[in-house]
Amino acid sequence: MTTGVAVSDEVSTSFQKFKLQQEPFKLRYFVYEIKDKKTIVIEKQGAREKTYEDLVEELPEKDSRYVLIDLEFESADGRPTSKLVFISWNPDTASIRSKMLYSGSKEVLKSALNGVGIHINATDYSELDFETSILPTVKKFA
């Protein structure tokens, strides 16, 4: 399904610098929103010292968002590592219109974020739990 939503140039440009941790994009995460039902833009940025828990607190309870986070964790063999993770936050409590718009526009953003190999869909806060949901998924790619 295509929604006609486009990705802003700022999203692509900032992603390239974020991937390499170049200034001013030495960040922990981005939160993206669809503006005016037309364009995916950066809504929020998390400074490098922010945590995954800080990110979860910034997500709206009743509206959808996309997230890109540089997630640091320990691999199964004990090495510290990090992975870029794309999360589609589409809570059950969001309006039908919002859920459909975000679901139908996700692929456009994923193609702009070239090289992000881990994609997670979450519909409630339990699916965002770091220890029980996110970490086991991410460790499969470490």
Disulfide bonds with the S-S distance in Angstrom:
none
